[in-house]
Amino acid sequence: MHKILFVEPEKCTGCRICETVCSLHQEKVVNPSRARIQIIKWDHAGIYIPMICQQCETAPCETVCPMRAIHRDDTTGALLIDYALCVGCKLCVTFCPFGGAGIDIEGKVIKCDLCNGNPQCVKNCEPQALQYIEPSAINLQKRRMAAEKLSELMKNLLNV
């Protein structure tokens, strides 16, 4: 089974280093609008959520592509765009339920390719809001987080 990008939005500080690193790695420019990851911000609430391609098992972007320009990489499991086949119809962007595919400032469809199995956003995420892990590790992390929340709740109840 392939590793997946795991996002813990509660750890995201909104620093946007992931966007900078992504655009630099992918496009050789520091321009967050050309990154494959986007930080969605709710400034008034102090909430920042990294949005990135989920590399869906049954991917709507791959299904709707009339040119079959999107295919899965056997090594990483990433859904890749073959720009020689892509006609720029943007159906993949329209049908992605997570906003994982985007359009850069030049009108080109872009999406995460997992940096060939070495996601630069993960390597540079200081608060570790982004992780590249085995799917089974996610269950363990979620259980630990739930146990911590339950423990905190119980402590609060006992102190009342």
Secondary structure, DSSP 4 states (H G I P E B T S, - for coil): ---EEEE-GGG--S--HHHHHHHHHHHSS--GGG-S-EEEEETTTTEEEEE-----SS-HHHHH-TT--EEE-TTT--EEE-TTT-----HHHHH-TT--SEE-TTS-EE---GGGG--HHHHT-TT--EEEE-HHHHHHHHHHHHHHHHHHHHHHHHH-
